[in-house]
Amino acid sequence: MPNFLGSKHTLGFKPQATAGSAEATVTTFPSTLSFGMNANAKHIERKSHIGTGRNLPSRLGWTEPAGKAVAEVMASQPHPFYWALGGVASSQPAVGTDPTVYLHTITATDPVRLTAEGDRVFDKAKQADVYINKITLKGQIGETATCEIEWFALGHVDGATTTSTPVFVTDVLTVRSATVKIAGTQDLTIPEFEIAWENNLEQLPVIAEVAGAPSVIRRKEPPKCGGKFKFIDFPAAELARLNAATSFAVVVELIGPTISNTYKKFLRVTLPACQYTGGFDADISESVITGDGDFDAFYDTVTSRQILVEAQNTITTINT
């Protein structure tokens, strides 16, 4: 019996130019802790018994290709956030004095169509017309920051032949150097945070001569965004915001090494219009009172944004 060691896996993506035609190779390989990538075949149950008094074998139905992954967040690889949100503009903030510094401003439009390749160790799989449905940024003090990605696809091939060469970046972002600002003020009592963006996509099959896979991935509801904070002390001021339905901005920044002069690598997420939706229901006993807060991020009519992701690094572009 072969022994398949899961730590030998790789996962890669590339924006797909043409609907229905997977890219020959993929170019961006996140540093994944784990991933899953499956056709998710469904069977069609037989309803009749043809006089046997027994259940008959099912028939082959359709598939619901999908995947998920957990990856370390890299300063030079904000690509998953671009893939999930869909809009990006790259610029050089100081081209004269610091020509190697690039700032990528990622905004929410529609998710990017992707091709995905996964080396599952026991075989290789390939998916076409991939759309990220949800991405979650997580940070905990003393750990590397991670992003969890969930996606749908229209096509899936098990046992695929692939020719891509995995290449990985190394500038991992940790929560050792990071800031969290609530309503413009840095909060020093947060050891853990989570921010999630959900595109609210659905994957639908339709009646067609060629059966076996979903035919469309579409948005069924407006996208949602929110998150949670864990506080080491009870934040009475945040409870007051919850009770008053007060709106506030959240800015989370993961800070990397210096590029040149005062410019550092970073990943910054800004949610301009947030409201607490729950939490702060601490148990009162003899120990220190702590609190957790859940919040939603809404569309801000002043900035015309629900979310903004900014990444500063030395990569000229992230949309290829």
C-alpha positions in Angstrom: 0.0 0.0 0.0 1.5 3.4 -1.0 2.1 6.0 1.8 0.9 9.4 0.7 2.4 12.2 2.8 0.0 15.2 2.6 2.8 17.8 3.4 4.1 17.3 -0.2 1.0 18.9 -1.7 1.0 22.1 -3.8 -1.8 24.4 -5.0 -1.7 27.0 -7.7 -3.9 29.5 -9.5 -3.9 31.8 -12.5 -6.5 34.2 -13.9 -8.3 32.5 -16.7 -8.6 34.4 -20.0 -11.4 32.5 -21.6 -14.5 31.0 -20.1 -14.6 27.3 -20.4 -10.9 27.0 -21.3 -8.5 26.3 -18.5 -5.1 27.9 -18.6 -2.3 25.5 -19.6 -0.2 26.4 -16.6 -0.8 28.3 -13.3 1.7 30.8 -11.9 0.8 31.7 -8.3 1.3 29.2 -5.6 0.2 30.1 -2.0 2.0 28.6 0.9 -0.8 26.3 2.0 -1.1 24.5 5.3 -3.9 22.4 3.9 -6.3 22.2 0.9 -9.1 20.2 -0.5 -10.2 20.1 -4.2 -12.9 17.7 -5.3 -15.5 17.1 -8.0 -18.2 16.3 -5.3 -20.1 13.9 -7.5 -23.8 13.5 -6.8 -25.8 10.3 -7.5 -29.4 10.1 -8.8 -31.4 7.8 -6.6 -33.7 5.2 -8.3 -37.3 5.5 -7.0 -38.7 2.3 -8.4 -38.3 -1.2 -7.2 -39.4 -3.1 -10.3 -41.1 -5.9 -8.3 -38.0 -6.7 -6.3 -39.0 -5.2 -3.0 -35.4 -3.8 -2.7 -33.7 -0.5 -3.5 -31.9 -0.4 -6.9 -28.5 1.1 -7.6 -28.3 4.8 -8.2 -27.2 6.4 -11.5 -24.5 8.9 -12.1 -25.7 12.4 -11.6 -23.8 15.7 -11.7 -20.8 17.2 -10.0 -20.4 20.3 -7.8 -16.6 21.1 -8.1 -15.3 23.1 -5.2 -12.3 23.6 -3.0 -10.9 25.2 0.1 -7.5 26.0 1.4 -5.6 27.5 4.4 -2.5 29.5 3.5 0.0 31.8 5.1 -0.3 35.4 4.2 2.6 36.7 2.2 3.5 40.4 1.7 4.4 39.6 -1.9 1.3 37.6 -2.5 -1.9 39.5 -1.9 -3.3 37.8 -5.0 -6.0 35.8 -3.2 -7.6 39.1 -2.0 -7.6 40.4 -5.5 -9.0 37.1 -6.8 -11.9 37.3 -4.3 -12.6 41.0 -4.7 -11.9 41.6 -8.4 -10.5 45.1 -8.7 -6.9 46.3 -8.4 -4.8 49.3 -9.3 -1.1 49.3 -8.9 1.1 52.4 -8.4 4.5 53.5 -7.3 4.1 55.9 -4.3 7.7 57.3 -4.7 9.0 56.3 -8.1 11.8 58.9 -8.0 13.4 58.0 -4.6 12.0 54.5 -4.1 11.4 52.9 -7.5 11.1 49.3 -6.1 8.1 50.1 -4.0 4.7 49.2 -5.4 1.3 49.8 -3.8 -1.7 47.6 -4.9 -5.1 49.0 -4.1 -7.7 46.2 -4.2 -11.4 47.0 -4.3 -14.6 45.0 -4.6 -16.2 44.4 -8.0 -16.7 40.8 -9.1 -14.5 37.8 -8.3 -11.8 36.9 -10.9 -12.3 33.8 -13.1 -9.4 31.4 -12.3 -7.8 28.1 -13.2 -6.7 26.0 -10.3 -4.2 23.1 -10.1 -3.7 20.9 -7.1 -1.1 18.3 -6.4 -3.0 16.1 -4.0 0.1 13.7 -3.7 -2.0 10.7 -4.6 -2.9 12.4 -7.9 -3.2 15.8 -9.5 -6.5 17.7 -10.0 -7.4 20.6 -12.3 -10.4 22.9 -12.1 -11.6 25.5 -14.7 -13.8 28.6 -14.2 -13.0 28.9 -10.5 -14.5 31.7 -8.4 -13.6 32.4 -4.8 -16.7 32.6 -2.7 -15.2 33.4 0.7 -11.9 34.6 2.0 -11.1 34.9 5.7 -8.1 36.7 7.1 -7.1 35.5 10.6 -4.4 36.7 13.0 -3.3 35.6 16.4 -0.4 37.0 18.4 2.7 34.8 18.1 1.5 33.2 14.9 1.7 33.8 11.1 -1.3 35.4 9.6 -3.4 33.1 7.6 -6.2 33.3 5.0 -8.8 30.7 4.4 -10.2 30.4 0.9 -13.3 28.7 -0.3 -14.3 28.4 -4.0 -16.6 27.0 -6.6 -15.7 25.8 -10.1 -17.5 24.7 -13.2 -15.1 22.0 -14.3 -13.0 19.4 -12.5 -10.5 16.8 -13.7 -9.1 14.1 -11.5 -5.8 12.6 -12.5 -4.9 15.6 -14.6 -1.6 16.0 -16.4 0.0 19.3 -15.3 3.2 21.0 -16.4 3.3 24.0 -14.0 6.4 24.5 -11.9 5.6 25.6 -8.3 7.4 28.7 -7.1 6.9 30.2 -3.6 7.6 33.5 -2.0 9.0 33.7 1.5 8.0 37.1 3.0 5.4 35.7 5.4 3.5 38.2 7.5 3.2 37.5 11.2 1.0 39.1 13.9 4.2 40.0 15.8 4.2 43.4 14.0 0.6 44.5 13.4 -2.0 47.1 14.3 -5.7 47.1 14.8 -7.5 50.4 14.8 -11.2 50.9 15.9 -12.7 54.3 15.0 -9.2 55.6 14.4 -7.7 54.6 17.7 -5.2 51.7 18.0 -6.5 49.1 20.4 -3.8 47.4 22.4 -6.0 44.8 24.1 -6.7 42.6 21.0 -4.7 39.4 20.7 -6.8 37.9 18.0 -8.9 39.0 15.0 -10.8 37.7 12.1 -12.1 39.4 8.9 -14.2 37.5 6.4 -15.5 38.6 2.9 -18.2 36.4 1.3 -19.3 36.9 -2.3 -22.5 34.9 -1.8 -22.2 32.9 -4.9 -24.2 29.9 -5.9 -23.4 27.1 -8.3 -26.3 25.9 -10.5 -26.8 23.1 -13.1 -29.2 23.5 -15.9 -30.7 21.1 -18.4 -28.3 20.6 -21.2 -27.3 18.0 -23.8 -23.9 17.7 -22.2 -24.6 16.9 -18.5 -22.4 16.2 -15.5 -21.3 19.7 -14.3 -22.8 22.9 -13.1 -23.4 25.5 -15.9 -23.2 28.8 -14.1 -21.8 30.4 -11.0 -23.6 33.6 -10.1 -24.1 36.0 -7.2 -27.4 35.2 -5.4 -27.2 38.0 -2.7 -25.2 41.1 -2.0 -21.7 40.3 -0.7 -21.2 40.2 3.0 -18.3 41.2 5.2 -17.6 41.1 8.9 -15.4 39.7 11.5 -14.7 39.3 15.2 -12.2 40.6 17.8 -11.0 38.9 21.0 -10.2 41.3 23.8 -8.0 40.5 26.8 -10.0 42.9 28.9 -13.6 43.8 28.7 -14.0 46.7 26.3 -16.8 48.8 27.9 -16.5 51.4 25.2 -17.1 48.8 22.5 -20.2 47.6 24.4 -21.5 51.1 24.3 -21.0 51.1 20.5 -23.1 47.9 20.3 -25.9 49.3 22.4 -26.0 52.6 20.4 -25.7 50.9 17.0 -22.7 53.2 16.4 -20.8 52.9 13.1 -17.0 52.9 13.1 -14.1 52.1 10.9 -11.8 49.1 11.3 -8.2 49.1 10.0 -6.1 46.0 10.4 -2.5 46.2 9.2 0.2 43.5 9.0 3.6 45.0 8.8 6.6 43.4 7.1 10.3 44.4 6.5 11.5 47.6 5.1 11.8 47.9 1.3 13.7 51.2 1.2 13.8 54.4 3.3 10.5 54.6 5.2 8.6 52.3 3.0 7.7 48.9 4.4 5.9 45.8 3.1 2.4 45.6 4.5 -1.1 44.2 4.0 -3.8 46.6 5.2 -7.6 45.9 5.3 -9.9 48.9 5.8 -13.6 48.4 6.6 -15.0 52.0 6.7 -18.5 51.4 8.1 -18.8 48.6 10.7 -21.3 47.9 13.5 -21.2 45.4 16.3 -23.8 42.7 15.9 -23.1 40.6 19.0 -20.7 39.4 21.6 -19.7 41.2 24.8 -21.7 38.6 26.8 -18.9 37.9 29.3 -19.3 35.6 32.3 -18.8 37.6 35.5 -16.9 35.6 38.2 -13.8 36.0 40.2 -11.4 36.0 37.2 -10.5 38.8 34.8 -13.5 39.8 32.7 -12.8 39.5 28.9 -14.9 40.0 25.9 -15.4 39.0 22.2 -17.1 41.2 19.7 -18.7 40.3 16.4 -19.2 42.9 13.7 -20.5 43.4 10.2 -19.0 45.7 7.6 -21.5 47.7 5.5 -21.2 49.8 2.4 -19.9 53.3 3.2 -21.7 56.1 1.3 -18.8 58.5 2.0 -16.0 56.4 0.5 -18.2 54.3 -1.8 -16.6 51.2 -0.4 -17.5 48.2 1.8 -13.9 47.0 1.9 -10.4 48.2 0.8 -7.3 46.0 0.8 -3.9 47.6 0.3 -0.7 45.7 -0.2 2.7 47.3 -0.5 5.6 45.2 -1.8 8.1 45.0 -4.7 5.8 43.2 -7.1 4.9 45.3 -10.2 1.5 43.7 -10.8 -0.7 41.1 -9.2 -3.4 40.6 -11.9 -1.6 38.1 -14.0 
